[in-house]
């Protein structure tokens, strides 16, 4: 029994060793060396642990499978995959490429497989960032406080050290950035020897720290920016290490803001209210959601005065009747709004009758009190709550 040679040549080219967290490219080359054309050709890859995909030269929906299609006799092609490879010094990381075709039954038939091993080397320069007293889920207008730390971990001096902190996403207010000796260039904060003389020659074992303060934009809702984020990445390089080394990234999400407004207007009856006489008011509740989709949104309120009654038949619009409930005994009102898309507004209105008693004369009465509004933010996967508005008051009972 003899093994048949593959019908497709397949090779993977990449560095045999790389400094941890540096950028690298995998170049995959393939060619049809059979005596017939091949259809429905597919290329699959398995990434090594610690690989952070950045881009590829051919489109793919999941960055793991590429539909090559038809390959004529002798025809070939290339695919370049770019990213960063992280890991502990001394570790071997293996990249695997598999090439084959899809048969009539929809099965992948392997034709060839190629491997590439890369050794992780320790970086002579260390760089890191962290948030100081700041969470990774914030509100519009919140403060940001970063600490950037760097160190020459080698036994030789590093010339012209350059540190770059890049911010992606739409939530950063670049006008508020304040950095120790850093220059803002577009979306990047840059530290170099021109502004920081200590970076001209970073001696062995030398280390340092920069502070960065900024704010989340206050106008994300007004600008209708959905699912806003701040993605902060940090890099360091030098004359001896021209290929920047990554210090990781910090991704911040902005939570949606639920809000509720309440209004009351006189409809009929005694005005101002009088003991023993009926007055009718229309109450309108307006629920608002800002930058992220939300679900399970619920508003709770209470008709506070024992001499006031909500007229259930008056609830509108009709679409809200099924989601609205009122308990006459307790005065509790529940509005189960459910799903609220980003930037959406929902309204409900109803009539309340007030028949003041002698005990109410001369007093200020609370007609409606909003007790809570809450829901689940789909983007950050956390509960969010609104600040209840002011109570709806009847200020004078005659």
N, C-alpha and C positions, 0 to 999 in steps of 0.2 A: 504494500500500500504506500503510495507517495502522496505528499501534500501538494495541492494545486496552488500556484502562485496567485496573489490577489489580482483582481481586474482593475484596481485603481491604486496609483501611487499616492501616498499620504505622508507628509512630514510636518513637524512642528519645530519652529525656530524661536528661541528665546534665550536670554542670558542664563548662563550656568550658575551664576551667583549674583546676588543683588543685596544692597543695603536695605534693611527693614524699612518698610513704609515708603519706598521709592516707587516711582512710576516704571512700568515695564510693558512691552508689547509682545504678544504671542502672534507669530506669523504662521498661518496654516496654508500649506500648498498642496494641491491635489491635481491629478491628471488621469484621464481615462486611457488606460493602456491595453484595453481589451480589443477584440476584433469586431465589436459592434457598438452602436450607440446605446447609451443608457438613459432611461427616463426615471423621473420621480426620485432623483438623487437627493439625499438628505445628509447634512453634516450635524453631528451632535458633539457637545463639549461637556466635560466635567471639570469644574474649577477647583483648584487647591484651596484648602482652608486658609482664610485670611486674605483672599483676593477680593478687591473692591472694584467691580466693573465700572468703567467710565464710558467707553464708546466702542463701536465696531464699524468696519468699513462696509459691511453689508447689513441691510435691515433685518431685524428679527423682533418678534413680539415678546419673547421672554429671555433673550440674551443667552439662550442655551441650545436652541435648535435653529438651523438655517436650511431653508428649502432651496437647494441649488437648481433643481429642475432637470432639464435635459443636458447631457454631456455627450457631444459627438466623439467619434473615434479620434484619439489624440488630443482632444480638447482638455484644457485645465483651467485652474483659477486659483485665487488667493483670498484669504480672509484674515484681516488684522484685528485683533482684540486688544484694547488698551485698558489699563487699570493700575491699581497699586497693590503690592503684595506685602502683607505684614506677617510677623511671626517672631518667635524667639530665635536669637542667634544660634546657629548650628543646626537648625531644623531644615529638612529637605521637604520641599513642596512640589507635588506632581500634578501636572496638567495633562488631561487625556482628551484626545480628539478621535471620534469614530465616524467613518464615512460608509454609507451604504445606500440602498434604495428601498422603496416601499413596493411590496408585491401586490398581486391582485386581491389578496385577503386583508390588505391594510397593515401587514406586518413589516417591521424594519429588518432588512436582510443585510447583515454586516459584511462589508467588503474589505475593510482595512481599519487598523487602529494604530495611533501613534501616541507616544508619551514624551513629556519633557519635564525633567527634574531641575529645580532651582534651589540653590543653597542660600539660606538667609544669613547675612552678615550683620554684625552690630554696627550701628551708626556712630561715627565719632561725635556727631552733634545731636543733642537731645532737645526736643521742643514739646511743650504741652500747654494746654489751656484748660481753665476751669471757671465755672460760675461761682462767684462769692456771694453767699446769702441771697441767691436768686434761684428760683425754680425753673424747670424746663417747660412749664405751662404758665402763661402769663396773660394779663389783660391789656387792652389798648392803653397806651400811655405809661405802662409800668417801666421801672428802672432796670437797667442791665449793668452788671458789674463783673467784668472778666479779669482774670489774672493769667498773664502769659509768662511762663518760666522757660529758661533755656540754659544749656550747659555744654561746655566742651568736655566730652567724655574720653577724649583721646590723650595721647602723650606728646602731641605736637600742637603748635599754635595754629589757629584757623584765621586766615586773612579775609577781610571784607565780608564779614558775616551779614547775611540779609534775611530778615524775618518778614513774612507776609501773612496777614490775617485777612481772609476773604469772607465776605458776607453775601450769601445768596438768599432768595426769598424776597417777599414784598413788605415785610413787617418792620424792618429796621428804619428808624428815623435818622438818616445820615447827618442831618443838620445838627443833631445833638451829640455826636460822637466827640469824646474827649480822651486823648491818648497821650501817655508819657513819651514825648519826642517822636511820635509816629506821624507820618504824613498820609492823609486820605487821598487816594488816587482812584477815582471811580468807586468801585465797590471794595477796594482793598486798602487796608492800613499797612504801610510799609515802614520798617525800621532799617536803617543802614548806617554806614560809617559817617556819612555826611552830616547826619543829625545826631548820631550817637557815637562819639569818638571811641568808646569802649569796644565797638564792634569792628573797628579797623584791624585789630589783632586780639582775638580771644584766646588767652593763654590756656594751656592744659589745666583742667580742673576748674577754670573760671565759670561762673554762673551769674545769672541776672534775672530780673523780673520787671515786667511792664504792666501797668494797670490801664484798663480801658473801661470807660463808662459811656452809656448811651441810653436811649429810650425807645420803647416800642412806639410806632406811629399811633397818633390819636385819631386819625381819620380813616381807618380801615373800613369801617362801616359806610361812611360817607362816600368813599371811593369804590365801594362794592367789591372789595377784594375778598374772595372766598377762600376758606381754609388757609389763612395766612401763616407763614413760618419765617423763622430766621435760622439759616444754616451757616454756622461759623466753622471755617476750616483754617488750620494754621500750618505753615511750612517754614523750613529753615534751610539755608544753603550757604556756601562760601566758595572762595577760589579753589580750594582743595576738594570741595564737594559741590560741583555745579548743578547736579541733578537734585532738586529740592526734596527734602525728607518731610513726610507728613507727620504732624503731631495729633492726628485724629480730628474729629469734628463734634460739634455740639449742635443738636437740632432742637429748636424751641418752637412750640406750637402756641397759638393764641386762641383762648377760649371764646366762645360766643357769649354775648350779653343778652339775657332775657330782660324785658322791661314791660311794665303794665301801667297804663294811664287810666284814670277814672274820672268821669264827668257826671254831673247831675244837673237837670234842668226842670223847672216848674212846668207842669202840664195843666192842672185844673184844681179847683177847690179853693179853700181859704189860703190867702197869701198876704201876709205871713200866716203860718199855721196857727190855729186857735183850738183851745180845749173843746172837745166834743164835736169838732168838725173835721171832715176828711179833706186831705190834700194829696194829690197824685204827683209823683215825680218820675221822670224817665232817667234811668241810670245807664250809662254806656261804658263798657270796659274794652280797652284796646290793648291787645297783646302784641309785642314786637320781638323779633329775633334778629340778631346781627349777622356775624360773619360765617357761621357754620350751620349746617343742617342739624336739627334737633328732633328728638322723638320723645314720646311719653310726657309731653308738656301738659301740665295741670295747674290750674289756678283755683285757689280756695278763698272764700270770703264769708262774711257773716252779716246778716241783717241784725244790727245791734239792738235797736229799740224794740222792746216787747210790744209796743203799740204800732209797729210797722209790719206790713205783710207784702211779700213779693207775689205779683200776679203771674202765675206760671204760664197762662195762655198768652201773655204778652211777649214772651221770649222770642227774639228774632236776631238775625235772619233765620229762615226756616232750616237752613243747613246746620245750624248750631243747636237746634232743639234737642236732638238725640244725645248730644254730648254735654247737655246742661241739666243739672239736677238741683232741687231745693227741698230742704227739710223744714216744714212749717214749725215743728216742735222746737228745734234747736236754732232755727234761723240760718243754718249752714247752707252755703252755696258752693257747688263744685262745677267747674267748667273743664272738662277733659278735652283739651284742644288736640292732643295727639301729635302728629307730625307737623313741624314747622320748618320749611326750607329757609335757607339763608336769606336775609333781607326781607322776610315776609311779615305781613301784618294781618291779624285776625281781630274781628270785632263781634261783640255780643251786646244786646241791649234788652232792657226789661223795665216794667213799671213797678213802682212801690207805692202802696197807699199808707198814709200816716194818719192815725186818729189819736192825737195827744190826750192824755188823761190829766186830771187836776194835778197829779204829782209831777207832771212834766212842765207845768207853768213856770215861766221865767228861766228855764234851764236851756243849756246847749245840748242837743241830742246828736249822737252818732248814728247816722242812717245806715251806712255801709262801711265795713272795714275789710280791706284786703289783707288776709293773713299770710299767704304765701303764693309764689309762682315758681315752679321748678320743672326741670326736664333733664334729658340726657343729651349731652353734646356728642354727636356722632363722630366728630373729627378727633377729639381728645379722649373720647370714651370715658367721660366723667360726668357726674351730676353737676348741674348749674342752677343757680337761683337768682331771682330778681329781687331788687329792693322794693318792698311794698310802697305804694304811693300814699299820700296823705289821706286820712279818713274823710268821707263825705259827711259834712256836718250840717245840722239845722241849727242856726245860731240864735234864733229867738222864737219862743213859744208864747203866744199871748193867751 
